Structure formats: C-alpha cells, structure tokens
Amino acid sequence: MEFCKYKKDLNFSYTMGAFPTIELLQSEKYKTIAVLVHSKYDDKEKVEKFCAENRVNLIYNDKIVNKLQKKENTLVIGVFEKNFAKIKKDNHILLCEPRDKGNLGTILRTALGFGFKNIAIIDGCDVFDPKTVRASMGAIFKMNIEIFENFEDYKKNFEENNIYSFILNEKSTSLKNVEIKKPFTLMFGNESHGLENFDLKGTNPVFIEQTKDVDSFNLPIASAIAMYKFTER
C-alpha cells in the first residue's frame, strides 16, 4: 500500500512513536497493517518481537518515516485500520463538539486511567488524527468510541443513563454536592462555547467550584476533575 500523509477520509491512520505503536500492536480492537521503523531507532528488538508475535509487516525505511513524521524524533510509526466500535451499556463520557485534537487525546488517556472505556462523541474533530492518537498515548486502542449525529440520537440509545451536563447556570449543582446515580454519563461541551448549543432538558447540570482568580478550567482539566469525583470510593 502507499503510505501517504494522513487525511481524514482515509480508512487508516498512524501512531507516531514507539510507545503508542506498541499499545496498538497489543490491541484486540484494532488491526495493525504495518510498522515503519527508522534506522536511527535503537530498540529494534522490542518492536521486532511484538511484530513477530502479531504477524505484522515490519518495514525499515528512513524515507517513508521522514515523510510521515510530525516531529524529527519520531522513529517508529504504526499503520492501523480505523475502527469505530459500538459503545456498551455502562458509564460513559460524552464529548460534544471537541475541536482540539491534543485535548481530545488527553481526555481519552485520562478517561482510560479512571476506568472509562466507552466514549461517545458528537460532531467532534477527527478522533483518529495522528495528533489525537499520540496525545492519547495509545489509550484509544483500549476503548470503544462511537460517533453520534446529535444528542437526541445518543439519548435514544442509552435512555437508562443519568446524564450529568457540566455547565454553569442557575440550575447547576456543585460537583461537591452532586448525587451520583448509576449508570451515568458525564457530558462536556467544547473548548470555546461549552454546551450552549445543546438542549439539556432532562440532564443534571453540574458546575465545578473555583476561585474568581481564573475564568475557567480548560476542558481536559475539568473532565479529569469530574471523572475523579464520579469514581472516587
């Protein structure tokens, strides 16, 4: 196959770096097409071992790696088939219109760290962009990620979930005092206008208390705080 610069309409994408590539090779949800390695990479035995165990084509080609890499220190690149797996009935993270690829990847990594493996996304940036995959540090390969056209579509599929929408309004309850009912969905808006564009009727609005010294927490920080609260024992 031809290894070209990444585009959203391709049916495959790339991992940039050895660590996320090894996470990919160990994934049961994603098929690895090939692994590309630069001659300067000094831990070849490790990659060779995982490729051999998974019967993945290992290609040493400096020219291709140099063409595809985003950063000069990227010496290992994995090539994998995209896979949107249906999310399961469980506690969910619902991301509405996320626009920053790095933020999205960071949230995925954080979510996996707190035990959330089912992620719903409404009209967001490309979850399989190499920048998102790299920011997730391979966490994406252990998760179910499903794209929904709109909020109503998500709700119809998971009517049993109690949805906690993170927004500051007159109906919001402080995260410190929120009553947690399972199964639940933690719903977050995007980096610029939050959940202003969504009809939140039937959800439980929640806000995170903070000092007046800052305008707001950014999306990865806010989501991490919420995930911690909802999973603390």
N, C-alpha and C positions, 0 to 999 in steps of 0.2 A: 504494500500500500504506500501511498505518498504521504509523507509527514509534512504537513503544511502549517503555517501559522494558525493559531486557534481562531475559529469563528463560531458563533452561537448556533448556526444552522447545521454544523457537523454532527454526526452521530457518535463521535468520540471526542475525548478531551485528554489533557495531560496532567500528570503530577510533576511538580518542579522540586526536585530534591530527593535525597536518598530516603529520609525518614518517611514522608508520605507515600513514596513508591513502595516501600516495604509493607506499610499498612495496607496498600492496595493489593499487593501480592498475597496477603493473608486474609483478604476479604472473601466471604462466601456470597456476597450480594453482587459483586462486580467482576466482570471478565477483563483480565489484563490481556491486551493484544500484543504488546511488546515492551521491552525495557531498553532504553537507549543510554549508553554509558560513554563518557569522555575518557580519553586515555590518561588524563591527569587524576582521575579518581583513584584513591589509594586503598580502598577497602573492597576490592573487586570480589574477593572470595565470598563475602556476605551476600552480595547481590546475586552472584552466580549460584549460590546454594538455594536461595529462595526461588530463583527462576527455574532451576533444575527440578526442584520439588513440585512446582506447579506447572511444569512443561510449558514455560513461556519463552518465546523467542528473545534472546539477548543479543543486542546489536551494539558493537563498538564502532562508533562513527562520530568523530570530532566535528565534522562539517555539519551534520544534522543537528547535533546538540547545540552548537554555536548559533545555528539559525533559529532554533526554537526557544532558547533560554531567554528569560526575562532579566536575569541577573548573571553577571560574569562568573559567579561562584557556583552556578547550577551545573553539576556534573553528571547527575542521574535524572532521567526523565522517564516516567511511566506513561504508557498509552493505554487507555481503557475505554470500554463501551459505556455510554451513558445509560443509567438505569433509574427510572422513577418508580420506586416501589410503593405500593399502596400502604398507607399508614394503618396501624392496627388500633383496635379499641383499647385505649389506655389513657394516661395523662399525656397531654400534648403541649407543644409550643406552636403558636400560630403567629407567623410574621406577615404583616400586611404592608406590602409595597416597599420592602427593603431595597435601598438604592446603592449602598456602598458594599462592594464585593469583599473588602477586607473585614468590615463589620460583620457581614453575614457569616464568613468563615469563622470568625472569632466566636460568634454566638453558637454556631454548631459545635465547636470544640467545647465550649462551656457547658452546653446542654448535655452533651455526652458525659462530661465529668460529673454532672448531677443526676445522671441516670435517665435522661430523656432521650429516647431513641426514635420517637415519632414526631416529625416536624412537618407542619402544614405551611404552605407559602401561597399568598395571594398576590399576583401581579408584581413579582419582585425582579431583581436583577438576576442574571444567569447564575444559578447555583453551581453549574459545572465549569464556570470560567476558571482557568488555572490559578488566578489570584485568590478566588474563594477557596478552592481546594487546598492551596498552600496554607492559607490562613487557618483553615480547619485542622491542619497538621494530620490529615488523613482521617479525622473523625467522621467525615462524610461517608466513608466506606463501611461504617458500622451502624448506619442509621437508615430508617425508612423516610423518604422525603417525597411528599405529594404536592402537586401544584393544583390549586383550585381557582376557578374563574372569578369567583366572588365569595363574599362572606356567607350569603344565603346558601350557597352550594355546600360549603363546609358544614353549616349548622344542620342541614337536612341529613347529612351523612352521620353526624355524631350528636344526635338530639339528647343523649344521656349525659353529655359533658357539661359541667358547670363552668361557664366562661368568665374569666376574670380579665377585664379590659383595663390596661394600665393607662390611665388618663386622669388629669386633674380637672374636676368640675364640681358643681355643688352637690352631686350625689356620691362622690367618691368617698371610700372608706380608707383610712390609713392602713398601710401594709402591716403595721404593728398590731392592728386590731381585727384584721380580716378573719372571718370564719371560713376555714378550708373544708370544702366538700368534694369528695372524690366520686367519679373521675373528674378531673379538672383540665381546663385549657388556659394557658397563660397567653394573652393576646397583646401584641405590641405593634405600634404603628411605625412609620418610617422616621428617618433622622430629621426631617425638616418640619413636617406638619402632624406628626403623630397619628392619631386615629380620628382626626377632624372630618375626614371624608366618609366615615362609616356610621351606619345606623346601629347604635349599641343597645337598642332596646332588648331587654331580656338578659343582658350581661350584668356582671357585678363590677362596677367601676372601682378601681383601686389607685391610690397615689402613694408615692414613696416620700416620706418626710425628709426634708433637707433644710439647711440654713438658708438665709436670704443672701448669703455671700456669693452664691453661684446661681446662674439662671436655671440650669437643669443638669441631670446626669445624661451622658451620652447613651445611645441605645445598648451597646454591649454591657456597660456598667449597670444600667437599670435592669436589664434582663437577668444579669448574674445575681443581683440582689434579690430579685423576685424568685428566681429558681432556688436560691439558698433558703429563703423563708418557707417556701412551699415543700421543701424536702427535709427540713431540719426535724430532728427527733425530740 
